[in-house]
Amino acid sequence: MPAAGGSAQRLTAYEGEEKFPHISPDGRLIAFTAQYDGNDDVYVISADGGEPARLTYHPAQDIVMRDYAVQHIVPVYPHASTEEKGTLQQMLWQATEETGSSIAGTALLALHDLAQDRGELDPNKIGGTALKVAGDDRYGELSRITALQICGRMGVTQAEPLILGLTQNAGSVPLQISAIAALTVAAKRARLGLYLQLRQNNFKAVHVAKFLRLLLAHLRGPVILLWDGGQIHKGPAINAVRDAFPRLHLERFPGYAPELNPVEQVWNDFKRHTGNSILRSKQDIRLAVHGSARRARRSPDKLRSFVLGSDLPSAPWR
């Protein structure tokens, strides 16, 4: 709904509880917590609507309001009373003890930033806490990485053996996520759209079926879907969607013909833009992919190039 009032417009089409919305300072994005897959996770969606981008994939509950509040303690702190400052400090120190999420890293960053300008915070205590978090494998990967960065910024020399040990002995974790995308072309005006969804694990037919339902919630009229004959595109879950939506017509590409699929051009473009990036976690990969998707969506010419770059014989712009 516009700030001045008017008709309300639905922004999401998923089934599940949605709560704790927060609008970005520029008014373009809305962050919220939703329960789409059995647990709470954090999503971001354009204020104009569209496909929500999933930001967290933790098995525990991810409440966006809590992390949002911790991040914004720094700008609030200078305006707080002495008593309120004590309360805010206590909240941050308590948050550094939480091992079940990335909140400890967020709190450490806030403490470090506050210590740069304010003498009431003990730098030695902050450095010691960062050293403890970095060396404790009960904490999440993001919190430990943040703690190591703070140790480096603060010159915590005791962290050097830990860093050296992790460099030599820490196991390597494959950084890989799964993605599915649909490139849409409107029949009359040839307007294009790009829909994307990411998963921590592999996509199965049941997940593809959910993606199809989301896609159909955004597209009007008859929909002709071209895709390959992969196993995740078959089975009872896919048949149930087809039966529930008679306007959906499923057609398959010939076998072993990726050159006909415009989505392959999407993946090639994304890879070119992330090829020289330093991606340290799966979260980095997700953010990079969603960034590439936003860039592509803003350019009709880029979306059109994905279709023209394929070998489809009847692209409407040839």
Secondary structure, DSSP 8 states (H G I E B T S, - for coil): --TT----------SSEEEEEEE-TTSSEEEEEEESSSS-EEEEEETT----EE----SS---HHHHHHHHTHHHHGGGS-HHHHHHHHHHHHHHTT--SSSHHHHHHHHHHHHHHH-TTS-HHHHHHHHHHHHT-TTS-HHHHHHHHHHHHHHT-TTHHHHHHHHHHH--------EEEEEEEE-TTT--EEEEEEEESS---HHHHHHHHHHHHHH--S-EEEEE---GGG-SHHHHHHHHH-TTEEEEE--TT-GGG-HHHHHHHHHHHHHTT----SHHHHHHHHHHHHHHHHT-HHHHHHHHHTS--TT-TT-
